[in-house]
Amino acid sequence: MYIKKIFLAVVLIGLLFMCGFAYYVYNNIFISNTAFNNEEAHIYISTDATFSEVIEEIDPLLISIKTFINVAKRKSYDTNVKPGHYIIINGMNNNDIIIALRSNNVPVSVKFNNQERIENLAGQISKQIETDSLSLLNAIREIEFLNKNGLNLETALSIYIPNTYEVYWNISAEGFRDRMLKESIKFWNPDRKQKASNIGLSAGQVMSLAAIVQKETANEDERQRVAGVYLNRIKRGMPLQADPTVIYAKKLMDDDFEQEIKRVLYKDLKIDSPYNTYKNIGMPPGPITMPDISSIDAVLNYEKHSYLFFVADVNNFGYHKFAKTLAQHNRNRREYVRWISQQGIKR
């Protein structure tokens, strides 16, 4: 009888223990532990982050940080933190959260537009991924990388084509640079290469000319015509005489790329710079900005015509008047100079 009581007591204690363990497991692992109202929350874990830093980052998103820590330690996540961008879905339990943080580094969308310098590009990219602007700048300007790929400091910008790219948030500066090189190689497919060859330009020269077209007109439906003007000048051995290159030369000379120049003056045309296409025949040393794909394709698919000149159309803002002869151009230009002077625009 005594042994039977002991047996029953042991069984009862075992059942209580099992109930307690089941409650612990359920409460720590399987019950939802998210405290936010949105459908999802984004977590960014930096390279070399400690478990304590992860706790600090994720704490505001959880109902119970204590149960999360318990499960994290049980699953050895506390000693195996992974950097990256992670998404926590509303309603996730601790087990799901640990799985997400351990194995589901989600790429981010990186966007960049028409930057004039690699310094500006590095600054814009650093706001979207982990690495800082100085690291990006050093990677972009790395001499060994440039030499290996037939680039220099003036042409380095040409492999960065404005678009949206999916990359890991914790990608290194060198990794991002190398990825952009691959994207550039992919962009210059056989069709585009053939079109560049047909007009007697290298891919780099196309990028330089496209950058000028980009600066000349914001209207995509006019870019092929503008590109045609410059290619006509190239065929005739004429200087490009592109005002945007003079503006770039002045900014470079002044070491001030923040200045806004709305009017090119005669004295600006005398600036001694390889970027001044009024003084130098041919392309500038490199692109004066990062051209859109539309500008690049406008050069490759330029409009065939006989125009050699163009000037802003004061009756149709944003567009230009095109001319085949210098006499026609001078008439159009006088109209533009008269209008801009009436506006009081001196620089």
N, C-alpha and C positions, 0 to 999 in steps of 0.2 A: 504494500500500500504506500509506504514511504517512497519507494523507488518510483512508483507511478506518479506521485506528486512532483517529484524532482523532474521527471521526464516532461510532464505537462508544463512545468515552470520554464524549463529550457525551451520547449516548443513555443511558448507564449513570448518569451524574451526574443527568440529568433524571429517570430512574426513581427514583433514590435520593431526590431532592428531592420528587418526588410522593409517594413512600411516607412520607417524613418529614412532609409537609404533611397527608397523609391521617391519619397517626397523631395529629398535633396537633389536627386538626379533630375526630377521633373522641374523643380524650381530653378535649378542652376543651368540646366542644359536645354530643356524643351519648351519652356514658357517664353513668350515674346518679351524682349528686353529693350525695345526701342521707345524713345520718349519724344520723338519729333512727329509733327503732323503732316509734313510733306510725304510724297510717295517714296522719296529716296533722299539720302544724305551723302555728301561727298567728303571723303577723308584723304588728306595728302600727307603721306609719311615720308619724311626726308631721308636721304642716304645717311647711314650711320645713326639713325634715330634709336634711342633706347626704349625699352618697354615702358619706362616711366613717362617718356614723352608721348608715346602712343596713348597711354592712359589719360594724360592731360588733354590730348586732342579729341578723344572719343567720349570722355566723361559727360559732356553736355548732351550727348545724343542718347544716353542710356538711362533706363529706370534705375538699375542697380549696377553700379560699377564694381561692387564687391563680388557679385556672382560672376561677372565677366572675368574678373581677375582669377577667380577660382578655376573656371573652365580653361582659361588661357594657360595657366600653369600646368593643369592636368594634361593639356595637349602640347605642352612644351613650346607654346608660342612665345612665352616671355623670354626665351633664349634664342629665338629664331625669327626676329622681326624682319619683315621684308619691306623695302622702300617702294613707293609708287602711289598711284591714284586708285582709290577703292570706293565702291558704291555700296552703301548699306540700305537695304530695302526695308520700308516700314513693316513691322511685324516679325522681323527676323529674331530668332533666338540666339543665345550665346554661341551655340555650336555652329550655326549658319554664319554668324559674324566672323568667327575665327577662320572658317573655311574661306570666306571671301577675302579676308585680310592676308591669308596665307598663299592663295593661288589664283586670285582674279585681279591682277593689275590691269586696270582698264585704260586704254589709250585716250588721250585728250586731242581735241581738234585745235591745231595751231594755225593761225591766220596771220599773214602779213601782206602789206600793200606796197605802194610805190615809194620806197625809201631812196633818198639820194646818196646815202653813204652807208658803209658797213657798220659804222658806229650807231646809226639810227636803227639799222636792222637788228643789231645785237640787243639794243635797248628794248625794242618791241618784242622780240622773242623771249627775252628774260622775264617778261611779265606773265608768260604763259606756261613756262616749264620751270623746273627746279633750278637749273644752272643759272649763274649770274651773268650779267652783260660783259664783264671783263673776261671771263673764261670763254665766252662765245666769241668775243672780239679777237682774242689771242688764237683761238682755233681757226677762225676764218682767215686770219692773216698769217698763219703758220707757213713759213717759207718752203719747208720741205713738201708740204701738201700742195702749195701753189705750183712749185716747179714740177712736181710729179704729174700734174694735170694740165700743164701748159698754160698756167695762169700767172698773173702778177697782182700787185696791190691795186692797180688801176682796173683790172678786168675781173677781180675776185667776185664782184657783185653779180656778174653775168650768169652764175649758176643758180641764183636764187630767184625762182619764178613765182611771182605773187599768186597764191592759191590757198586752199585749205588742206592741211595734211594731218593725218592721224599718226601721232607719235606717243611713246610712253612719257609720262610727265617727268620721270627721273632719268631720262636719256641724258647722256653726257654731252658736253659742248662738242667734242670731236664726233660723237655719234650723230648728233643733229647735223653737223656739217657734212658728214659722209652720206647721210640719208638724202640731203638736198642735192648732192652730186649725183646720186643714183636717180633721183627724180628728174634732174636736168638731162641726164643721158637718155632716160626713158622718153622725155619730152621730144628730144631731137631724134625722132624716128626716121626711117629711110625716106619717107615722103617729104618731111620738112628739110632734111639734108639735101635731097635732090633739088628742091625748089631754091634753096640757098645757093647751090652750085649753079643753077640755071641763071641766076642774076649776078654771078661772079663774086659772091660774098661768103665768108666763113660764118659759122654759127655765132662767133663772138662779134663779128662786124654787124650781123643782123641785129643782135641784141643792142649794140651801140646806136644803130639807126632807129630801131624801134623805140629806144628811150627818148630820142629826139621827137619822134612822132607822138609819143605819149605826152610829152610836155607841150607840143604845139596845139593839140586839140583834145578836148575831153569827150568829143562826140565820136563814138565808134563808127558811125556811118560815113565819116569824113576821113578816117585814117588811111584808107587805101589810096585815096586821091592825094593826100599829103605825102605819103610814101612815094607815090609815083613822081611827084615833083623832085624829090631828092634823088631818086634813081635816075631821072632824066639829067640832072646836074652832074651826077657821077659819070654817066655815059659820055657827057660832053667835056669832062675834065674841069668842070667849074667847081669853085669852092661851095660847100654846103650853105654857108652864110645863114646858119640857124641861130636865131636869137637866144633860145634856151641854153645853147652852149656858152654864149657870152655871159649870160646870167650866172651859170655854173662857175665859169672862170672868175668872175668877180667875187662870188661867195668864197671860192677857194683862196683867192688873193687876200681877201679881207679876213679869212678864217672865221667867217660868220655865216652859217647856213640857216640862221633864224631870220635873217633880214628878208623883207618882202620887196621884190623889184617888179613893178608893173610897167616900167618904161625903160627901154634900152636907149642910152644916149650915145651920141657920136663918139665921145671920148672912150666909152666902153668898148667900142669896136677895135680900139688900139691896144687893148690889154694884151700883154705879152704872155700868152699861155698856150700850151698845146691843145687846150680845149676850145680855144677861140677859132671857130671855123670860118671867120671872116679873114683871118690872117694865115690860116693853114688849109691846104687842100687835102681832102680825104676825111677819114673818120677821126673823131677824138680818141684819145688813148684808151678809153673805156666808156661804159654806159654812164650817163649823167643822172640816171635814176633806174629803178627796177621797172621795166615795161610790163604791162599786162599781156596776157596771152593774146588778147585782141589786137594789140599793137604789133606784137611779133608776127602774127599771122597776116596783119595788114601789109607788112613789108614783104612777106613771102608771096602774098597774093595781091600785089600792088595793082592799082588801076593804071592801065596803059592809056596815055594821053600825051598831049604836046605841051602841057603847062610847065613853065619854068619858075614861076613866081607865085606868091600868094601873100595876102595881108588880111588882117581881121576885118570882117564885114560889120560896119557900124549899124547897118540896118537889119542885121540878122545875127544878134549876139551869140557868140560861141562858135560861129562858123566863119569861113574865110571867102574872100574873092580871089579867084585864080586868074592868072594872065599868061599868055603865050609870049608876049613881047615885053621888053623893058619899058617901052612907051606906055603900054596899057597898065603895067604894074605901077609906074610912077603916078599915073592919074588916080589909081586906087589908093596908093600910099598917101598922096596929098590929102585925100578925103579922110583917111584914118588919122593922120597927124593933126589936121584941123579939129577933128572931133576930140581927140585925147587932150589937146591943148585947151579946148573949151571946158573940159571936165576938171581942169586944174591939176592934172596928174603930171608931176614933175619928175617922179622917180618910180 
